[in-house]
Amino acid sequence: MSKEITTDEVKEKFLEHVRVLVRYWDNQNEQTSFEKLSGLAFSILSTIDGSSLDLPKFILAPDPHKEDKEYHIDENSNYYPDNNDIDIKSDISGGLHELLNL
């Protein structure tokens, strides 16, 4: 029976995809470190953009701290838009770097 993928499942699928990308780019022995890192960055961004066959496009938007806007206004500097009032399902952001475990 078909069911909606849970947030934890989405997070694990994304992290496993990143792990596969890291292993792939690590094994590109004829490329410089810069080329490998650039390739990895491009691959991760492509995944977020929806270019992966295994994963959908992901939502990526700023979520500034609630005090940032007032601080930047006081400093006469530009501030990021507030997006934390949007109801988003399966938001996997926050702590991904802690869960990657290469």
MODELLER restraints for C-alpha pairs under 7 A, 6 or more apart:
rsr = mdl.restraints
at = mdl.atoms
rsr.add(forms.Gaussian(group=physical.xy_distance, feature=features.Distance(at['CA:6:A'], at['CA:90:A']), mean=6.87, stdev=0.5))
rsr.add(forms.Gaussian(group=physical.xy_distance, feature=features.Distance(at['CA:7:A'], at['CA:90:A']), mean=4.33, stdev=0.5))
rsr.add(forms.Gaussian(group=physical.xy_distance, feature=features.Distance(at['CA:7:A'], at['CA:91:A']), mean=6.91, stdev=0.5))
rsr.add(forms.Gaussian(group=physical.xy_distance, feature=features.Distance(at['CA:7:A'], at['CA:92:A']), mean=6.70, stdev=0.5))
rsr.add(forms.Gaussian(group=physical.xy_distance, feature=features.Distance(at['CA:10:A'], at['CA:90:A']), mean=6.99, stdev=0.5))
rsr.add(forms.Gaussian(group=physical.xy_distance, feature=features.Distance(at['CA:11:A'], at['CA:92:A']), mean=5.47, stdev=0.5))
rsr.add(forms.Gaussian(group=physical.xy_distance, feature=features.Distance(at['CA:15:A'], at['CA:100:A']), mean=5.90, stdev=0.5))
rsr.add(forms.Gaussian(group=physical.xy_distance, feature=features.Distance(at['CA:18:A'], at['CA:44:A']), mean=6.87, stdev=0.5))
rsr.add(forms.Gaussian(group=physical.xy_distance, feature=features.Distance(at['CA:19:A'], at['CA:102:A']), mean=6.48, stdev=0.5))
rsr.add(forms.Gaussian(group=physical.xy_distance, feature=features.Distance(at['CA:21:A'], at['CA:40:A']), mean=6.58, stdev=0.5))
rsr.add(forms.Gaussian(group=physical.xy_distance, feature=features.Distance(at['CA:22:A'], at['CA:40:A']), mean=6.66, stdev=0.5))
rsr.add(forms.Gaussian(group=physical.xy_distance, feature=features.Distance(at['CA:25:A'], at['CA:36:A']), mean=5.56, stdev=0.5))
rsr.add(forms.Gaussian(group=physical.xy_distance, feature=features.Distance(at['CA:25:A'], at['CA:39:A']), mean=6.96, stdev=0.5))
rsr.add(forms.Gaussian(group=physical.xy_distance, feature=features.Distance(at['CA:25:A'], at['CA:40:A']), mean=6.22, stdev=0.5))
rsr.add(forms.Gaussian(group=physical.xy_distance, feature=features.Distance(at['CA:26:A'], at['CA:36:A']), mean=6.99, stdev=0.5))
rsr.add(forms.Gaussian(group=physical.xy_distance, feature=features.Distance(at['CA:47:A'], at['CA:57:A']), mean=6.95, stdev=0.5))
rsr.add(forms.Gaussian(group=physical.xy_distance, feature=features.Distance(at['CA:48:A'], at['CA:57:A']), mean=5.43, stdev=0.5))
rsr.add(forms.Gaussian(group=physical.xy_distance, feature=features.Distance(at['CA:48:A'], at['CA:58:A']), mean=5.03, stdev=0.5))
rsr.add(forms.Gaussian(group=physical.xy_distance, feature=features.Distance(at['CA:49:A'], at['CA:57:A']), mean=5.11, stdev=0.5))
rsr.add(forms.Gaussian(group=physical.xy_distance, feature=features.Distance(at['CA:49:A'], at['CA:58:A']), mean=6.52, stdev=0.5))
rsr.add(forms.Gaussian(group=physical.xy_distance, feature=features.Distance(at['CA:50:A'], at['CA:56:A']), mean=5.16, stdev=0.5))
rsr.add(forms.Gaussian(group=physical.xy_distance, feature=features.Distance(at['CA:50:A'], at['CA:57:A']), mean=3.59, stdev=0.5))
rsr.add(forms.Gaussian(group=physical.xy_distance, feature=features.Distance(at['CA:50:A'], at['CA:58:A']), mean=6.81, stdev=0.5))
rsr.add(forms.Gaussian(group=physical.xy_distance, feature=features.Distance(at['CA:62:A'], at['CA:80:A']), mean=6.75, stdev=0.5))
rsr.add(forms.Gaussian(group=physical.xy_distance, feature=features.Distance(at['CA:62:A'], at['CA:81:A']), mean=6.96, stdev=0.5))
rsr.add(forms.Gaussian(group=physical.xy_distance, feature=features.Distance(at['CA:62:A'], at['CA:83:A']), mean=6.66, stdev=0.5))
rsr.add(forms.Gaussian(group=physical.xy_distance, feature=features.Distance(at['CA:63:A'], at['CA:82:A']), mean=6.10, stdev=0.5))
rsr.add(forms.Gaussian(group=physical.xy_distance, feature=features.Distance(at['CA:63:A'], at['CA:83:A']), mean=5.63, stdev=0.5))
rsr.add(forms.Gaussian(group=physical.xy_distance, feature=features.Distance(at['CA:63:A'], at['CA:84:A']), mean=5.99, stdev=0.5))
rsr.add(forms.Gaussian(group=physical.xy_distance, feature=features.Distance(at['CA:64:A'], at['CA:80:A']), mean=6.63, stdev=0.5))
rsr.add(forms.Gaussian(group=physical.xy_distance, feature=features.Distance(at['CA:64:A'], at['CA:82:A']), mean=6.43, stdev=0.5))
rsr.add(forms.Gaussian(group=physical.xy_distance, feature=features.Distance(at['CA:69:A'], at['CA:79:A']), mean=5.62, stdev=0.5))
rsr.add(forms.Gaussian(group=physical.xy_distance, feature=features.Distance(at['CA:72:A'], at['CA:78:A']), mean=6.14, stdev=0.5))
rsr.add(forms.Gaussian(group=physical.xy_distance, feature=features.Distance(at['CA:72:A'], at['CA:79:A']), mean=5.82, stdev=0.5))
